[in-house]
Amino acid sequence: MKEVKSPKKPLLYYYGIVLFVLFLFNVIVSPLLLQGQVVEVDYGTFLDMIEEQNIGQVQIDDSQITFTDKENTAIYKTGTMNDPGLTERLWHSGAKFSKDIEKTMSPFLSIFLTVFLPLLIFVGLGQYMSKKLIEQAGGKNAMSFGMGKSNAKVYVQSTEGIHFSDVAGEDEAKESLAEIVDYLHNPEKYTAAGASMPKGVLLVGPPGTGKTMLAKAVAGEANVPFFSMSGSEFVEMFVGMGASKVRDLFKQAKEKAPCIVFIDEIDAIGKKRDGQLGGNDEREQTLNQLLTEMDGFEGNNGVIILAATNRPESLDPALTRPGRFDRRVPVELPDLKGREAILKVHARKIKAAEDVDFHTIARMASGASGAELANIINEAALRAVRNGRVTVNQADLEESIEVVIAGYQKKNALLSDTEKKVVAYHEIGHAMVAALQTNSAPVQKITIIPRTSGALGYTMQVEQADKNLLTKGEIENKIATFTGGRAAEEIAFGEITTGASNDIEQATKLARAMITRYGMSDDFDMVAMETVNNQYLGGDSSLVCSAETQKEIDRQVVALVKAQHEKAKHILSENRAKLDELATFLYEKETITGDEFMEILNQKGGETA
C-alpha cells in the first residue's frame, strides 16, 4: 500500500538552525564587520597624535603599528619607520602598550549584532515552528504543540499492495472481510434490504496466522482511505493524551468517511477495567474514549473498525459487545488444505522445481502457522543458494521444515561412540513403539545428528490427514511413544540418561490434560479440574480444585504415565532383535527414512500391541 505521510521536522532541527545562524554571525560575519573599522593613516598622523597625547593603546609589530585614540573609539594602523626614540615618546604621552588590541566597533552595530539580530531570528523561527505544529495538530491552540494528535498511518489505493488473492488458508475470514469491502463499494445493495454493516470486526487468533496481513488485504481491496495504528501508540505518559489521540483519529476518519480504521494489538488499550483505585488512569481514559467514539451519542456512519488481538479473553466486555465489535472473525492455524495453499502462495516468490510436492510438505508441517510456512519457504530458498542452485527442490523444503522445528545441524558437535549408540537406541525406541501400535502416525524420518535446538536426535511422525478429535486410546499411544526412548535405553543398557527430559515433559502434559480437561479419568468423570488461559499464547493452564483433589490428580498422572512406560518396555522387549538391528543400522547411517525403517521392521514381521 502507498502510505500518505505529512513531512514533520523535529524541534531539534529548528534549534539547530538557530545555533548555526549564531555561529555564522559570531565566527564569520562579525570579524568581517570588525575588520572594516580599522583606519589606515600615515606615519606623520601617528606622530601628531603622540604630540597631542591622543594615543590610548599601541601595538608595535615588525611591519606595522596598530593604535587607538585616547577614548578607544577607533583603531588605526600605520607602517613602521626607523625611529629610535619612539618608545620613549609613547611612554611620556601616556600610551599603554598592548599585545593584542581588541577590535571594537560602533556601539549601535555591536548591540544590533549581539542582541537584536539573534532575537529577531529566534522569534521568527518560533513563530514559524508554532504555525507548522498547529497545522500538523489541526487546531488553533499554539500552546498544545501538537500533543494528543493521532499518528495513524493513512493508506490509499495501490495496485502494488496485498490483495485477497495473496492470502490463503483463511477462506472463512476472507469471506467475512470481503463482505465489508463489498458494502463499501455497493452500499445500496445492503440498505435496500435494511441491512447495515458491522461497526467493528475483531480478528482473533494465534500469532503468525495472518491477522495483520488480512487487514492489509482489506486495505488493498477496499479502495477507501485506510487508517492503521497500533494499540500501544495510544498509551502516553501524560493522562489524557491517549484519549486525545482517539478523538483525533476518529475526527480524521469521519472527515474521510467511508473509510476503515485498523487498530493492531487492541488489547494494549482494551483490557478489562478492574475498578480498583490506583490503576492506570491513562489506559482507562483511552478505553472510555474509544467506547464513546465507536458507539456513543454521535453517529459513526461510514467508519468501520478493524482490530486484531491474540488475547480476546482479556478485552473489556463493553468493547466486545454488539454495537461496537459486532463480528468476531477467528483466524486459526490452517488445516492441511490451507497449509498447502499458503505454501503455493509463498512459493510464487521462488523458483521451485517441477517435482516439488506441496501436499507432502504441508503434511510434514502439521500445526505450522502462516508465518512459519513462509519461513519454511524462505529457508528452502536459502539452502538452495548455499548449495549453488537457484531452483528449490523437494529436499530443500523437507530440510527447511527440520530447520524450523529443530534448528540447523550442528556440524561441529561430535558425539562419543557410546553417546551415539545411546541416542540411536533412544530414537529407534520411539519409532518402534509408534510403529507397533495401532492408530499411530507413520514414521517419516529418524536421525541422530545433533541440532542447534539442543536435540541430539529426533523421530519425525507425519499424520496422513489432520485430526480434530483424539480418542483416549490414541492419546495413551502417544504417551507410550514418548516413553519409548527411555524404555529402549533401559532394555539395551540397563541404564537411563538425561536425553528423555523433553519426552517426560510432553508425556506428563498429555496425561495431566486427559485427567483435568478431557474427562478421561474414571474417578473424576466429566468434571473440569483445570482451565486454560491465553489459548492463543501458549495455553497456560491453572487448576481449579482443592489441594486434596490436586494430590489425587498427581497420583493418577504418575500411574497413567507409568502404565504406558511399562507398555513401551513390553513392546520393545518382545522385539529386542529388531531393536538391535535397527539401532545398529541407524548408528551407521545416522539418518534413515521412514520407508527404510519399515522395510527392516517388516522383514520378519513384528508383534503388534
N, C-alpha and C positions, 0 to 999 in steps of 0.2 A: 504494500500500500504506500501511497505517497503522503508523507506527513507534512502538514502545513504548520510551520513554526514562525513566530514573530521574532525578529532579532532583538536580543537583550544584552545590554552591556552591564557588567558588574560595577559596583561602586568603586572598586579598586582601579578600574580603568579611568574613571574621571579624576580621581585623586592623582593618578599617575600623570595625567595631562597637566594638572596644576603644578606639580613638582618639577616637571620638565620645563614649563614656562619660567618658573622662578630660577631654575638653573641657567636657562638661556640668558636671562637678563643679568644675573649676577656674574656669570663667568665670561660671557661673550659681549653682550651689548654694553654693560656698564664700563668695562675697560676701554671700549672704543670711544664712548662718550667722554670718559675722563681724559683719554689721550688728546682729544681736541681742545682741552682747556690750557695746555702748555703753550706759552707765548715765547717765540724766539726773538731775542734782541741782540744788538751788537755789544762789543766789549766796553765801549765808551759809556753806554747807558748803565751798564753794570757798575762802572767806576763812579758815575754821577750818583747812583743810589747809595754807594758806600759813603761818599762825601756827605750826602743828606741823611746818613744813618737810617736808611729806609730798607734795611735788609733784615728779614726775620730769620729764616733758616737757609743754610747754604750747604751744598754737597759738591765737592770738587773731585772729578774723575780725571782720567788720563786725557780724554779728548774733549770733555765739555764740563761746564759748571752749571748746576741747577740751583736756583734760589727762589725765595719768595719775598714778598714785601713784608713790611712790619706787621700788618694786620692778617697776613696769611690768606688774603683774598684771591691771589693769583699766583701761578707758578711760571717762572721764566727760565730760559736756558740760553747759554752763550758759549762760544768756543774758548779754549784756553790760550793764554799768552805767557811769554817769558816774563813773569812779574815776581821777583824775589820777595818783595815786601808785602805781597797781597795778604798773606795770612795774618800779619801783624795789624794791618789796617782794618781787616774784617773784625778782629778781636776788639779793637778800640771803638768800632762802630756799633758794637752790641750784638753782632750776628751770632747765631747759635749754629754750631757745626753739627750736621746730621748725617747719619749713614744712609738712610733711605727716607727721602721726603715723601710724606703721604700726599698723594694726588687728590686734591679736593675738587669740588665742583660747586656750582652755584647752589645755594640753599633750596631754591624752588625746584630745580631739577633733581636734587638729591631726594627731597621729600616725595616728589612725583614718582620716581623710580622705586623707592623703597617702601612706600606706604600706599599711595593711591592706585598705582597700576596693578600690583598684586591683588588689592582689594576688589578692583573692578573685574579682574579676571575671575576671582573666586566667586563673586556674586553672580556673574554671568553664567558660569558653569553650574552654579547651584540652581539657578532658575531653569536652565536647560535640563538638568537632571530631574528636577521636580516635574517638569512638563512631561518628560518621557515616562516617568514612573506613573504619573496619573493616567496617561494614555494606555499604558500596559494594564493598569488596575481597572480601567473602565469607569473610574469615578472622578470626583472633583475635590476630594479631601487630600490636600498635599501632605498632611501630617501622617497619612496612613502608609506612605511609601510602598504601596502595593502589597502589604501584608494581608493574608487571607484570600489571595487570589488563587483560583484553581489553576494548576499547571497541567491540566489534562492535555494529552496529545490529540490533535484533531486530524483525522484522515479523510481523504476524499477518494472518489472512484479512481481505480488504477487497473489497467489491463495486465500489469505485471504482478499483482498481488495474488494471495491464495484464494482459491475458489473451492466450492464443494467437491469438484472433481479431484482435487488434490488431497481430500480427506477420505480415508477408507476405514472400514471396520466398525463404524458407528452409524449404521443406517437409521436407527430409530431417532437418535439425536439430530441427525441431519434433517430428517423429516419434520421434526418439531420446529427447527430453526428455519427451514425452507418455507414453512407456512407463514412465519413472521415476515420474511423477506417478500413473499407474495402479497401480504397485506399492505406493506409499504408501497409496493408497485401498483396494486389494484385495490384500493380501499373500498371502492364502490361495490365490489362483489360481496364483501362481508357486511357492509352497512345495509345493503338491500335485504339481507336475511335477518337484520337486527343483531348481528354478532359484533363483538368488539375484541380486539386483540388483548392478550395478557399485558398488564403493565410491567411485569417483571418476569424474567426467566432465570432460574438458578441452575447453573451447571455444577453437578457434584460428581466426584469420583476420585480414584487414587491418583497420585502424581504420575505424570507421564502419559496419561490416556488421551490427551488431545483437547482439553477444555479450552485452553488459550488459542490453539490452532483453529478450533471451531469458531471462536469469536472472530478471528482474523478472516475466516472464510465468509462469515456473515458480512463483514466489512467489505469484502471483495464483491459480494453478490448484491448488496442492498442498494447501491447507487444513491445513498443518502449520507449526510455527514455522520461520522462515527467518532465518538469521544472515547478515549482509552485512558484509564487511570488505575493505579494500584491502591488497595485499601490503606497501605502503610503511608501513602503520601498525604492522607488527610490528618494523620496524627502529628500534632505540633507540641512544642514545649509550653507555649502560652495557651491558657484556657480561652476558648472561643475561636481560635484560628481555624480549627478543623471544621467547625460549623460554618464559618465564613466561606471556606473553600467549597463546601457542599452547596451553599446558596449560589455562589458564583458559577459553579459547574452547571447547575440546573437553569440558571439565568441564561447562560450561553446556549444551552441545549434548547430551551424554549424559543429562543430567537431564531434558531436554525431548524426548528421542527418542520417536517417529521425527521427524526434522527434516532440514533442508537447510542446509548451510554454504556460502556463496558467497564465494570469495576472488578479487577482481578484480586484474588485473595481477600474477599469481603469480610472474612472472619476477623481481620485486623481491627475493624471498627464495629462489627455487628455482633460481638459477643453478648451473651445473656447478661442482663443487669441483675446483680445480686441484692441490691438495696442496702448494702452495708455502707456506713459512713466512712469517709477517708479513702474512698475508691478513686479511680481515675476519672475525675470530672470532665476532663477534656474528651476522652473517648465517649463518655456517656452523652455529652452535649452534641458531639458529632453524630452519634447514632440517632438522637432525638431529632436533629435537623434532617437527617436522611429519611426518617419515618414521615416527617411532615411533608417533605418535598415529594415523596412517592405517592402519598395518599392523604392529603390534608384538605383544607377548605378550598384552596386554589386548585383549579383544574391542571392536569398534567397531560393534556391531549397531545398526541404526536411524538411523545418521548417514550421509548421502550428501553427498559433497563436490563442489561445482561450482566450477570455476576457469576463468578467461579469461586469454588472453595473445596478444600479437602476435608473440612471439618463441619459438615452441616449440622451435627448434633450440638455444636457449641453456639449456634446462632440464636438470637433473641426471638421468641415466638411472635412478637409484634412485627418483626421484619419478614418472617416467612409465611405469614397468614395470607389467605386470598385477598386480593385487592392491592397487595404490594408485590410479592412474588407469587403470582397465580400458578405458575408452572415450574415443576422441578424436573430437570432432564438429567437422568443418570448417564454418566459417561464411564462405563465399566471397562474392565480388561477385555480385550477382544477374544472371541471364540476362534476355533480352528479356521473357519472360513474368513473371518475378519483378519486374522493374522496373515493369512495368505494374500489377501487383498492389500493389506498395508505393506507387506514385503514387495509386492509388484509395483506399488506406487513409488516407494523409495528407490526401487531398482531402476526407475527411469533415469536417474542421475548417473548411473554407472553403465559400463559395458559388460553385460552378463553373457556367458556362454549359452549356446542354444540348448544344451543338455541339462541346464540347471532346473531342478525340480523344487519349486517353491512350496509345494504341498508337503514334501518331506521336511523341509526346513521349518515350516510352520508347525508340524507335529513335534519336532525336536525343541521348539521354542515355546512349549506349553507354559502358560502363565505370564508370558512377557507382555509388557505394555507397548504402546505405540512408539514411545521414545526409545525403549530398549531395542525394538525391532529396527528402528532407524540406525541405532548404534551398531547393530549386528551387520547391517549392510555396509556401513562405513568401515568397520573393522575388516570385513572381507575385501573391500577395495584396497585398503592399506596393505593387507597381506599380499595381494596380487602385485602391488607396486614393489614391495620388498623382494619378491621373487622375480622381478624383472619382467612382469607382464602388465598389459593394460586391460585384459579380459578377466573377469571374475568367474571362477568355476565352482562346481559343487563342493569341492574340498575346502575352498576358501570360506564358503558360507558355514559349513559344518564346524570348521576350526574357530570361526568367529563366535559361534554360539558358545563353545567351550571357553573362549576368552572372556565373554561377558559373564558366564556362570562361575567359572573357577579361576579366571586370570590367565596370564601368559605362562608358558612353560619356563621353568627355572633351569636354564641350561647349565649353570654352574653349581647347582645343588646336587651333589653326588651322594647317594645313599650307600651305606656299607653293605656288604654282601648279606649279612644277617638281616638288616633292616629291609632290604629289598625283598627277601623271601617272606618276611612277616607281612609286608604290605601286599605282596602277591596273594598270599593265602587269605588275607583280610578281604580284598576286593572280590576274589573268587567265591568267598563265603557269602557275600551279599548277592552275587549273581546267581549262585546255585539255589539259595533259599528262595529267591524270586522266581526262578525258572521251574522249580519243582513244586510250586504251589499253584493252585487254580486261581483264576481271576487276578493274576498279577501282570503288570505291564511288561512287554518283551524287553530283553536286554539289547541295547543299541551298541554300546561300546564299553570296554574296560581298559583302563590304563593305570600304570604305576609311575608315571612321570610326574614329579612334583610341580605344583602350580604356585603362582605368586599369592594366591589367596591363603596359602598355608596348607592346602590339601596335599598329602603325599601320593594320592591316587584317588580315583573315583569310578563308580559304576553308573553309567547312564541308562535309564529306562525311559522308553518312549511309548506313550499310550497311542493306540490306533485311532482313537477319537476322544473328544473332550467328554469328561464325566461331570455331571452336575450333582449326582447322588452317589454316595458310597454306602455299601452295606456294612453291617457290623463285622462280617467275615472278611471283607476287603480291607478294612482298617486294621484288623488283627494281623492280616497277612503283611501289611506294610510295616507294622511294628516288628514282626518276625524278621522281615528283610533287613530292617535297621540293626537288629541284634545279630545278624548272620556273620558280620565281620568279626566281632568279639568271639562268637562261638567257634569260628574257624581257627582263631589263634589258640583257644583253649584245647581244641582237639589235636591240632598239629604240633603245638609246642608245649602244652601243659602250662602255659604262662600267658598273662594278659599284659597289654601295653596301653599307652595313653592315646593311641590312634583312634579310639572309638568315642572320643569326647563329644563330637558333633552328632554321632549316631544316638548316643544316650540322650542328648538334649531333644532330638526330634522324636524319638520313641516316647519319652516321658510326656512331651507336649501333646502327642496324639492320644495317649492313654488317658491323660487328665481331661482332654476335651470329650472323650467318649463318656466319661462318668459325669462331668459337671455341666456339659452343654448339650450333648446329643441324647441324653436319656437312655444310655445303653448299659445301665447298671441295674441288676435285679433288686438291689436294696432301695435305691432312690427312685426308681421308675422314671416317670416323666416330670421330674422336678428340677428346675434350673438352679444350679448351685453357683453359677458364675455368669457375669455379664461382660460383654465386650465393649470397650471404649475405643473411640477413634478407629472405626472399622476400616477407613481408607488410609490410615497412617500406622500400619503395623498391627492393629487389632489388639492392643493391650487389654488384658482381662483382669477382673477383680472378683474375689469370692464374696458371695452374699449369704453366708451361713454362719452358724455358731462355731466356736472353737472345737467342740466335740465332734460336730459333723465334719469339719476340716480334717480332724485326725482320722476319721473313718475314710474320707476321700483319699488321704495319703496312703492308708493301708491298702485300699483297693487298687490304686495306681501301681504300687510296688508289686502286688500279686499279679496284676494283669501283665506287666512287662516281664516279670519273672517267668510266667507261664509261656509266653511267646519266645523267650530266650531258650527255655528248655525244648520247645518245639523246633527251633532252629538247630540246636545241637543234635537233636534226634535225626533230622533230615540229613545233616552233614555226616553224622556217624554211619548212617545207613548207606551213604555214597562216598565213603572215605577214599576209595580208589580213584574215583572221578575227581575228587577234591585235589588229590596229589597230582594227578595228570594235568589238570587244567592250571593249577598253580605253577607247575614247572614250565608249562607252555607260556604262560603269561610272564614268568620270570625271565625267560629267554627272549621273548619278542617285545616286552614292555607295554605294547598296545595291541589289542586284538578287537575285532569287530564282533557284533552280536551273532552274525552268521557263523563265524569261526568257532565261537563259544558253543553254540547249539549243535554244530556238527560233531564236535568231540563229545559233548554230553550225551548225544543220541546214538553214538556208535554202537553201544551195547545196551542202551536204554538206561533209564534212571527211575528210581521209585518215586512215586508221587504221594505227597502227604495229603 
